Amino acid sequence: MNAKIIQAPGKYIQAAGVLNTVGIYVKHLNAKFLILGDDFVLGLTKDVFKTSFDKENISYHFSTFSGECSKNAISNIKSDAEENKCTAIIGVGGGKTIDAAKAVAYYLNIPLIIIPTIASTDAPCSSWSVIYTDSGEFDTYLDLPFNPALVLVDTQIVANAPARLLAAGIGDALATWFEARACLQRGALTMAGGLQTLAAVAIAKQCYATLLEDARKAMVAVQLNVVTEAVEHIVEANTYLSGLGFESGGLAAAHAIHNGFTVLPETHHMYHGEKVAFGLLTQLILENASSEELETVAQLCTDIGLPVTLKQLKVVDNIENKMRQVAKLACTPGETIFNMPFEINEDKVYAALLAADSYGSLFAFE
């Protein structure tokens, strides 16, 4: 008998300007922190960390993230932490930085703090790390036995980032309810290793409802680099609701199709959530969702600048052969696409990819 499981970070804190007081929230760990971020993010935040940590007499060491969450990069960060006798890690930045910090925390068995500077994925709250090859192709998932001890989100920093990043997070979050629904219908185990709780299903539903209500309003605000209540709602939906919703609600076709697209070099510069958005459209075609659902999803994507065609994903030639490659990788044994509540094969996925592209062209402004 499978148990129902829901899991979440130990604490979630979100507000404009909250990074200025980060030391208050981590000093109880009595640790020396390795603060991991790329050059750009550390340039924005290093002085804030120094001021807050020095005020609280917290020891720290900065480590620069190379840009790819690969096994080699993780090994190098791990060595840096060991050489500097760090006993906790803070991942500050985007999804790959966060995933690298998670992996290092896992291998060193040390406390993990996540501080996303963008709301472009639902990675911050989860116990999953996505590992890529050095060249950027999907490699594997790393399943951690713990969630972050703390996730802290400064919404002003998020609002200062390019609006496209928030849109990408909306694309990632948009799939949360539909993938959880598929898992519920299938009776599939979730990423948390059990069946869905009522709370997880409710969180996934609320994620979708929040996106429908506030996504367009939030996009207008972040284009002006300001934080409104709609921005607060969407940051929470992208980060917390989607994070808990995907992990304890389950993944299905949309994320497997995203993984399939990583086989195409021309999509590597597209954001995770942008590929997930097209993956969701493909999932809805695959399950023959209602015209109302398809139209609602496609219109929302179009309104906020998410791709609904292959051309918008920069896939413009040799379409049939490339979609065969995507379908094949998406249907790798063990992939989450097999959580769909019906038989899945490469031919069905290939057909759905082409049909999604055609349907999306009804909405897209190229």
VEXDO-695685 format. One record per residue (C-alpha): residue number from 1; residue in one letter; x, y, z. Coordinates in steps of 0.2 Angstrom, whole numbers. Example, Ala and Ser with C-alpha at 12.3 -4.5 7.8 and 13.67 -1.06 7.14 Angstrom:
<sites>
<site seq="1" type="a" x="62" y="-22" z="39"/>
<site seq="2" type="s" x="68" y="-5" z="36"/>
</sites>
This chain:
<sites>
<site seq="1" type="m" x="0" y="0" z="0"/>
<site seq="2" type="n" x="7" y="17" z="-5"/>
<site seq="3" type="a" x="6" y="31" z="8"/>
<site seq="4" type="k" x="0" y="49" z="4"/>
<site seq="5" type="i" x="15" y="61" z="5"/>
<site seq="6" type="i" x="17" y="80" z="4"/>
<site seq="7" type="q" x="33" y="89" z="7"/>
<site seq="8" type="a" x="39" y="107" z="8"/>
<site seq="9" type="p" x="54" y="118" z="13"/>
<site seq="10" type="g" x="56" y="120" z="32"/>
<site seq="11" type="k" x="51" y="139" z="30"/>
<site seq="12" type="y" x="46" y="150" z="15"/>
<site seq="13" type="i" x="49" y="169" z="17"/>
<site seq="14" type="q" x="44" y="182" z="3"/>
<site seq="15" type="a" x="44" y="201" z="3"/>
<site seq="16" type="a" x="51" y="215" z="-6"/>
<site seq="17" type="g" x="68" y="220" z="2"/>
<site seq="18" type="v" x="69" y="204" z="13"/>
<site seq="19" type="l" x="87" y="199" z="7"/>
<site seq="20" type="n" x="93" y="214" z="17"/>
<site seq="21" type="t" x="89" y="204" z="33"/>
<site seq="22" type="v" x="94" y="187" z="27"/>
<site seq="23" type="g" x="107" y="185" z="42"/>
<site seq="24" type="i" x="93" y="185" z="54"/>
<site seq="25" type="y" x="84" y="170" z="46"/>
<site seq="26" type="v" x="100" y="159" z="45"/>
<site seq="27" type="k" x="110" y="163" z="60"/>
<site seq="28" type="h" x="102" y="149" z="70"/>
<site seq="29" type="l" x="111" y="136" z="59"/>
<site seq="30" type="n" x="128" y="141" z="67"/>
<site seq="31" type="a" x="136" y="137" z="51"/>
<site seq="32" type="k" x="150" y="144" z="39"/>
<site seq="33" type="f" x="140" y="147" z="23"/>
<site seq="34" type="l" x="146" y="143" z="5"/>
<site seq="35" type="i" x="136" y="156" z="-5"/>
<site seq="36" type="l" x="135" y="150" z="-23"/>
<site seq="37" type="g" x="130" y="162" z="-37"/>
<site seq="38" type="d" x="136" y="166" z="-54"/>
<site seq="39" type="d" x="146" y="182" z="-58"/>
<site seq="40" type="f" x="131" y="193" z="-62"/>
<site seq="41" type="v" x="121" y="188" z="-47"/>
<site seq="42" type="l" x="135" y="189" z="-34"/>
<site seq="43" type="g" x="139" y="206" z="-42"/>
<site seq="44" type="l" x="121" y="211" z="-37"/>
<site seq="45" type="t" x="120" y="203" z="-20"/>
<site seq="46" type="k" x="138" y="201" z="-12"/>
<site seq="47" type="d" x="137" y="217" z="-3"/>
<site seq="48" type="v" x="120" y="214" z="4"/>
<site seq="49" type="f" x="126" y="197" z="11"/>
<site seq="50" type="k" x="142" y="204" z="18"/>
<site seq="51" type="t" x="132" y="218" z="27"/>
<site seq="52" type="s" x="119" y="206" z="34"/>
<site seq="53" type="f" x="131" y="192" z="39"/>
<site seq="54" type="d" x="144" y="203" z="46"/>
<site seq="55" type="k" x="130" y="211" z="57"/>
<site seq="56" type="e" x="125" y="194" z="64"/>
<site seq="57" type="n" x="143" y="188" z="65"/>
<site seq="58" type="i" x="140" y="174" z="52"/>
<site seq="59" type="s" x="155" y="166" z="43"/>
<site seq="60" type="y" x="154" y="164" z="24"/>
<site seq="61" type="h" x="163" y="161" z="8"/>
<site seq="62" type="f" x="158" y="165" z="-10"/>
<site seq="63" type="s" x="159" y="153" z="-24"/>
<site seq="64" type="t" x="156" y="157" z="-42"/>
<site seq="65" type="f" x="144" y="146" z="-52"/>
<site seq="66" type="s" x="150" y="141" z="-70"/>
<site seq="67" type="g" x="133" y="141" z="-78"/>
<site seq="68" type="e" x="129" y="123" z="-81"/>
<site seq="69" type="c" x="123" y="111" z="-67"/>
<site seq="70" type="s" x="133" y="96" z="-73"/>
<site seq="71" type="k" x="142" y="83" z="-63"/>
<site seq="72" type="n" x="159" y="91" z="-66"/>
<site seq="73" type="a" x="153" y="108" z="-60"/>
<site seq="74" type="i" x="145" y="100" z="-44"/>
<site seq="75" type="s" x="161" y="91" z="-40"/>
<site seq="76" type="n" x="171" y="107" z="-42"/>
<site seq="77" type="i" x="159" y="117" z="-30"/>
<site seq="78" type="k" x="159" y="102" z="-18"/>
<site seq="79" type="s" x="178" y="103" z="-17"/>
<site seq="80" type="d" x="177" y="122" z="-14"/>
<site seq="81" type="a" x="165" y="119" z="0"/>
<site seq="82" type="e" x="177" y="106" z="8"/>
<site seq="83" type="e" x="193" y="116" z="6"/>
<site seq="84" type="n" x="185" y="131" z="14"/>
<site seq="85" type="k" x="177" y="121" z="28"/>
<site seq="86" type="c" x="159" y="127" z="24"/>
<site seq="87" type="t" x="145" y="118" z="34"/>
<site seq="88" type="a" x="130" y="125" z="25"/>
<site seq="89" type="i" x="126" y="131" z="7"/>
<site seq="90" type="i" x="116" y="145" z="0"/>
<site seq="91" type="g" x="111" y="144" z="-18"/>
<site seq="92" type="v" x="107" y="162" z="-24"/>
<site seq="93" type="g" x="101" y="164" z="-42"/>
<site seq="94" type="g" x="92" y="155" z="-56"/>
<site seq="95" type="g" x="87" y="137" z="-58"/>
<site seq="96" type="k" x="103" y="129" z="-62"/>
<site seq="97" type="t" x="113" y="138" z="-48"/>
<site seq="98" type="i" x="99" y="132" z="-36"/>
<site seq="99" type="d" x="100" y="114" z="-43"/>
<site seq="100" type="a" x="119" y="114" z="-41"/>
<site seq="101" type="a" x="117" y="120" z="-23"/>
<site seq="102" type="k" x="105" y="106" z="-19"/>
<site seq="103" type="a" x="117" y="93" z="-26"/>
<site seq="104" type="v" x="131" y="99" z="-16"/>
<site seq="105" type="a" x="121" y="100" z="0"/>
<site seq="106" type="y" x="116" y="82" z="-4"/>
<site seq="107" type="y" x="133" y="75" z="-7"/>
<site seq="108" type="l" x="140" y="84" z="8"/>
<site seq="109" type="n" x="125" y="81" z="19"/>
<site seq="110" type="i" x="124" y="100" z="25"/>
<site seq="111" type="p" x="109" y="112" z="27"/>
<site seq="112" type="l" x="103" y="120" z="11"/>
<site seq="113" type="i" x="96" y="138" z="9"/>
<site seq="114" type="i" x="89" y="143" z="-7"/>
<site seq="115" type="i" x="87" y="162" z="-12"/>
<site seq="116" type="p" x="80" y="163" z="-30"/>
<site seq="117" type="t" x="83" y="180" z="-39"/>
<site seq="118" type="i" x="71" y="176" z="-52"/>
<site seq="119" type="a" x="54" y="167" z="-52"/>
<site seq="120" type="s" x="57" y="158" z="-68"/>
<site seq="121" type="t" x="55" y="140" z="-62"/>
<site seq="122" type="d" x="47" y="130" z="-48"/>
<site seq="123" type="a" x="64" y="123" z="-43"/>
<site seq="124" type="p" x="68" y="132" z="-26"/>
<site seq="125" type="c" x="56" y="123" z="-15"/>
<site seq="126" type="s" x="58" y="105" z="-21"/>
<site seq="127" type="s" x="70" y="91" z="-16"/>
<site seq="128" type="w" x="74" y="88" z="-34"/>
<site seq="129" type="s" x="89" y="93" z="-44"/>
<site seq="130" type="v" x="90" y="92" z="-63"/>
<site seq="131" type="i" x="107" y="87" z="-69"/>
<site seq="132" type="y" x="113" y="92" z="-87"/>
<site seq="133" type="t" x="128" y="87" z="-97"/>
<site seq="134" type="d" x="142" y="99" z="-99"/>
<site seq="135" type="s" x="135" y="104" z="-116"/>
<site seq="136" type="g" x="117" y="107" z="-109"/>
<site seq="137" type="e" x="107" y="91" z="-113"/>
<site seq="138" type="f" x="96" y="84" z="-99"/>
<site seq="139" type="d" x="106" y="70" z="-90"/>
<site seq="140" type="t" x="96" y="64" z="-75"/>
<site seq="141" type="y" x="86" y="69" z="-60"/>
<site seq="142" type="l" x="94" y="69" z="-42"/>
<site seq="143" type="d" x="81" y="65" z="-29"/>
<site seq="144" type="l" x="87" y="73" z="-12"/>
<site seq="145" type="p" x="81" y="65" z="4"/>
<site seq="146" type="f" x="77" y="83" z="10"/>
<site seq="147" type="n" x="69" y="100" z="5"/>
<site seq="148" type="p" x="78" y="116" z="8"/>
<site seq="149" type="a" x="78" y="122" z="26"/>
<site seq="150" type="l" x="73" y="139" z="20"/>
<site seq="151" type="v" x="68" y="147" z="4"/>
<site seq="152" type="l" x="69" y="166" z="4"/>
<site seq="153" type="v" x="62" y="177" z="-10"/>
<site seq="154" type="d" x="65" y="195" z="-12"/>
<site seq="155" type="t" x="51" y="201" z="-24"/>
<site seq="156" type="q" x="60" y="217" z="-28"/>
<site seq="157" type="i" x="75" y="208" z="-35"/>
<site seq="158" type="v" x="63" y="197" z="-45"/>
<site seq="159" type="a" x="54" y="212" z="-52"/>
<site seq="160" type="n" x="70" y="220" z="-57"/>
<site seq="161" type="a" x="74" y="205" z="-68"/>
<site seq="162" type="p" x="69" y="204" z="-86"/>
<site seq="163" type="a" x="50" y="201" z="-88"/>
<site seq="164" type="r" x="53" y="186" z="-99"/>
<site seq="165" type="l" x="60" y="177" z="-84"/>
<site seq="166" type="l" x="44" y="179" z="-74"/>
<site seq="167" type="a" x="34" y="173" z="-90"/>
<site seq="168" type="a" x="45" y="158" z="-90"/>
<site seq="169" type="g" x="41" y="154" z="-72"/>
<site seq="170" type="i" x="22" y="156" z="-77"/>
<site seq="171" type="g" x="25" y="143" z="-91"/>
<site seq="172" type="d" x="32" y="131" z="-79"/>
<site seq="173" type="a" x="19" y="134" z="-66"/>
<site seq="174" type="l" x="5" y="133" z="-79"/>
<site seq="175" type="a" x="8" y="114" z="-81"/>
<site seq="176" type="t" x="7" y="111" z="-62"/>
<site seq="177" type="w" x="-12" y="108" z="-61"/>
<site seq="178" type="f" x="-13" y="98" z="-78"/>
<site seq="179" type="e" x="1" y="86" z="-73"/>
<site seq="180" type="a" x="-6" y="84" z="-56"/>
<site seq="181" type="r" x="-23" y="80" z="-63"/>
<site seq="182" type="a" x="-16" y="67" z="-75"/>
<site seq="183" type="c" x="-6" y="59" z="-60"/>
<site seq="184" type="l" x="-22" y="59" z="-50"/>
<site seq="185" type="q" x="-32" y="51" z="-64"/>
<site seq="186" type="r" x="-18" y="38" z="-66"/>
<site seq="187" type="g" x="-16" y="35" z="-48"/>
<site seq="188" type="a" x="3" y="38" z="-51"/>
<site seq="189" type="l" x="16" y="41" z="-38"/>
<site seq="190" type="t" x="22" y="58" z="-36"/>
<site seq="191" type="m" x="40" y="65" z="-36"/>
<site seq="192" type="a" x="38" y="64" z="-17"/>
<site seq="193" type="g" x="37" y="45" z="-18"/>
<site seq="194" type="g" x="19" y="43" z="-13"/>
<site seq="195" type="l" x="1" y="47" z="-18"/>
<site seq="196" type="q" x="-7" y="64" z="-18"/>
<site seq="197" type="t" x="-14" y="72" z="-2"/>
<site seq="198" type="l" x="-29" y="83" z="-3"/>
<site seq="199" type="a" x="-18" y="98" z="1"/>
<site seq="200" type="a" x="-6" y="94" z="-14"/>
<site seq="201" type="v" x="-21" y="94" z="-26"/>
<site seq="202" type="a" x="-28" y="110" z="-18"/>
<site seq="203" type="i" x="-11" y="118" z="-20"/>
<site seq="204" type="a" x="-10" y="113" z="-38"/>
<site seq="205" type="k" x="-27" y="120" z="-42"/>
<site seq="206" type="q" x="-24" y="136" z="-33"/>
<site seq="207" type="c" x="-8" y="138" z="-43"/>
<site seq="208" type="y" x="-18" y="138" z="-59"/>
<site seq="209" type="a" x="-32" y="149" z="-53"/>
<site seq="210" type="t" x="-19" y="162" z="-47"/>
<site seq="211" type="l" x="-10" y="162" z="-64"/>
<site seq="212" type="l" x="-27" y="165" z="-73"/>
<site seq="213" type="e" x="-31" y="179" z="-62"/>
<site seq="214" type="d" x="-15" y="188" z="-60"/>
<site seq="215" type="a" x="-2" y="183" z="-73"/>
<site seq="216" type="r" x="-6" y="197" z="-85"/>
<site seq="217" type="k" x="-7" y="210" z="-72"/>
<site seq="218" type="a" x="10" y="204" z="-64"/>
<site seq="219" type="m" x="18" y="205" z="-81"/>
<site seq="220" type="v" x="13" y="223" z="-84"/>
<site seq="221" type="a" x="21" y="228" z="-67"/>
<site seq="222" type="v" x="37" y="219" z="-69"/>
<site seq="223" type="q" x="40" y="227" z="-86"/>
<site seq="224" type="l" x="41" y="243" z="-75"/>
<site seq="225" type="n" x="52" y="234" z="-62"/>
<site seq="226" type="v" x="38" y="237" z="-48"/>
<site seq="227" type="v" x="31" y="225" z="-35"/>
<site seq="228" type="t" x="12" y="225" z="-35"/>
<site seq="229" type="e" x="0" y="213" z="-26"/>
<site seq="230" type="a" x="-2" y="204" z="-42"/>
<site seq="231" type="v" x="17" y="202" z="-43"/>
<site seq="232" type="e" x="18" y="195" z="-25"/>
<site seq="233" type="h" x="4" y="182" z="-30"/>
<site seq="234" type="i" x="13" y="176" z="-46"/>
<site seq="235" type="v" x="30" y="175" z="-37"/>
<site seq="236" type="e" x="22" y="164" z="-24"/>
<site seq="237" type="a" x="13" y="154" z="-37"/>
<site seq="238" type="n" x="28" y="151" z="-48"/>
<site seq="239" type="t" x="39" y="147" z="-33"/>
<site seq="240" type="y" x="29" y="140" z="-19"/>
<site seq="241" type="l" x="13" y="134" z="-26"/>
<site seq="242" type="s" x="20" y="126" z="-41"/>
<site seq="243" type="g" x="35" y="119" z="-31"/>
<site seq="244" type="l" x="24" y="110" z="-19"/>
<site seq="245" type="g" x="11" y="106" z="-33"/>
<site seq="246" type="f" x="23" y="98" z="-45"/>
<site seq="247" type="e" x="33" y="88" z="-31"/>
<site seq="248" type="s" x="18" y="82" z="-21"/>
<site seq="249" type="g" x="6" y="82" z="-36"/>
<site seq="250" type="g" x="16" y="74" z="-49"/>
<site seq="251" type="l" x="23" y="77" z="-66"/>
<site seq="252" type="a" x="17" y="70" z="-83"/>
<site seq="253" type="a" x="19" y="74" z="-101"/>
<site seq="254" type="a" x="23" y="92" z="-101"/>
<site seq="255" type="h" x="40" y="90" z="-92"/>
<site seq="256" type="a" x="44" y="75" z="-101"/>
<site seq="257" type="i" x="42" y="84" z="-118"/>
<site seq="258" type="h" x="53" y="98" z="-111"/>
<site seq="259" type="n" x="66" y="85" z="-108"/>
<site seq="260" type="g" x="64" y="79" z="-126"/>
<site seq="261" type="f" x="67" y="96" z="-133"/>
<site seq="262" type="t" x="84" y="97" z="-124"/>
<site seq="263" type="v" x="90" y="85" z="-138"/>
<site seq="264" type="l" x="89" y="100" z="-150"/>
<site seq="265" type="p" x="103" y="112" z="-149"/>
<site seq="266" type="e" x="93" y="127" z="-156"/>
<site seq="267" type="t" x="81" y="126" z="-140"/>
<site seq="268" type="h" x="96" y="127" z="-127"/>
<site seq="269" type="h" x="94" y="146" z="-126"/>
<site seq="270" type="m" x="76" y="145" z="-122"/>
<site seq="271" type="y" x="71" y="145" z="-104"/>
<site seq="272" type="h" x="64" y="129" z="-95"/>
<site seq="273" type="g" x="47" y="136" z="-93"/>
<site seq="274" type="e" x="46" y="141" z="-111"/>
<site seq="275" type="k" x="48" y="124" z="-117"/>
<site seq="276" type="v" x="37" y="117" z="-103"/>
<site seq="277" type="a" x="23" y="129" z="-109"/>
<site seq="278" type="f" x="24" y="121" z="-127"/>
<site seq="279" type="g" x="25" y="104" z="-118"/>
<site seq="280" type="l" x="9" y="108" z="-109"/>
<site seq="281" type="l" x="0" y="112" z="-125"/>
<site seq="282" type="t" x="6" y="96" z="-132"/>
<site seq="283" type="q" x="0" y="87" z="-117"/>
<site seq="284" type="l" x="-17" y="94" z="-119"/>
<site seq="285" type="i" x="-18" y="89" z="-137"/>
<site seq="286" type="l" x="-12" y="72" z="-132"/>
<site seq="287" type="e" x="-26" y="70" z="-119"/>
<site seq="288" type="n" x="-39" y="78" z="-131"/>
<site seq="289" type="a" x="-43" y="91" z="-118"/>
<site seq="290" type="s" x="-58" y="102" z="-120"/>
<site seq="291" type="s" x="-57" y="116" z="-133"/>
<site seq="292" type="e" x="-60" y="128" z="-118"/>
<site seq="293" type="e" x="-45" y="122" z="-109"/>
<site seq="294" type="l" x="-34" y="123" z="-125"/>
<site seq="295" type="e" x="-40" y="140" z="-129"/>
<site seq="296" type="t" x="-37" y="147" z="-111"/>
<site seq="297" type="v" x="-20" y="140" z="-110"/>
<site seq="298" type="a" x="-14" y="145" z="-128"/>
<site seq="299" type="q" x="-22" y="163" z="-125"/>
<site seq="300" type="l" x="-13" y="165" z="-109"/>
<site seq="301" type="c" x="3" y="160" z="-116"/>
<site seq="302" type="t" x="2" y="171" z="-131"/>
<site seq="303" type="d" x="-3" y="186" z="-120"/>
<site seq="304" type="i" x="12" y="185" z="-109"/>
<site seq="305" type="g" x="25" y="180" z="-123"/>
<site seq="306" type="l" x="26" y="161" z="-120"/>
<site seq="307" type="p" x="29" y="150" z="-136"/>
<site seq="308" type="v" x="15" y="141" z="-143"/>
<site seq="309" type="t" x="23" y="136" z="-160"/>
<site seq="310" type="l" x="39" y="127" z="-164"/>
<site seq="311" type="k" x="45" y="143" z="-174"/>
<site seq="312" type="q" x="44" y="152" z="-157"/>
<site seq="313" type="l" x="55" y="139" z="-150"/>
<site seq="314" type="k" x="67" y="142" z="-164"/>
<site seq="315" type="v" x="64" y="125" z="-172"/>
<site seq="316" type="v" x="61" y="130" z="-190"/>
<site seq="317" type="d" x="68" y="116" z="-202"/>
<site seq="318" type="n" x="68" y="97" z="-203"/>
<site seq="319" type="i" x="53" y="98" z="-192"/>
<site seq="320" type="e" x="47" y="80" z="-194"/>
<site seq="321" type="n" x="64" y="72" z="-190"/>
<site seq="322" type="k" x="67" y="83" z="-175"/>
<site seq="323" type="m" x="50" y="80" z="-168"/>
<site seq="324" type="r" x="53" y="61" z="-169"/>
<site seq="325" type="q" x="69" y="64" z="-159"/>
<site seq="326" type="v" x="59" y="74" z="-146"/>
<site seq="327" type="a" x="46" y="61" z="-145"/>
<site seq="328" type="k" x="59" y="47" z="-143"/>
<site seq="329" type="l" x="68" y="56" z="-129"/>
<site seq="330" type="a" x="51" y="61" z="-120"/>
<site seq="331" type="c" x="47" y="42" z="-120"/>
<site seq="332" type="t" x="63" y="36" z="-112"/>
<site seq="333" type="p" x="58" y="22" z="-100"/>
<site seq="334" type="g" x="55" y="29" z="-83"/>
<site seq="335" type="e" x="50" y="46" z="-90"/>
<site seq="336" type="t" x="35" y="56" z="-81"/>
<site seq="337" type="i" x="25" y="55" z="-98"/>
<site seq="338" type="f" x="20" y="37" z="-92"/>
<site seq="339" type="n" x="10" y="45" z="-78"/>
<site seq="340" type="m" x="-3" y="50" z="-91"/>
<site seq="341" type="p" x="-19" y="40" z="-88"/>
<site seq="342" type="f" x="-18" y="31" z="-105"/>
<site seq="343" type="e" x="-6" y="21" z="-116"/>
<site seq="344" type="i" x="9" y="32" z="-122"/>
<site seq="345" type="n" x="20" y="29" z="-137"/>
<site seq="346" type="e" x="32" y="39" z="-148"/>
<site seq="347" type="d" x="19" y="40" z="-162"/>
<site seq="348" type="k" x="6" y="48" z="-151"/>
<site seq="349" type="v" x="18" y="60" z="-144"/>
<site seq="350" type="y" x="25" y="64" z="-162"/>
<site seq="351" type="a" x="7" y="67" z="-168"/>
<site seq="352" type="a" x="3" y="78" z="-153"/>
<site seq="353" type="l" x="19" y="89" z="-156"/>
<site seq="354" type="l" x="14" y="93" z="-174"/>
<site seq="355" type="a" x="-4" y="96" z="-169"/>
<site seq="356" type="a" x="1" y="107" z="-155"/>
<site seq="357" type="d" x="12" y="118" z="-166"/>
<site seq="358" type="s" x="-3" y="119" z="-179"/>
<site seq="359" type="y" x="-15" y="124" z="-165"/>
<site seq="360" type="g" x="-3" y="136" z="-157"/>
<site seq="361" type="s" x="-1" y="145" z="-174"/>
<site seq="362" type="l" x="-20" y="151" z="-173"/>
<site seq="363" type="f" x="-14" y="162" z="-158"/>
<site seq="364" type="a" x="4" y="166" z="-161"/>
<site seq="365" type="f" x="10" y="183" z="-168"/>
<site seq="366" type="e" x="26" y="178" z="-176"/>
</sites>
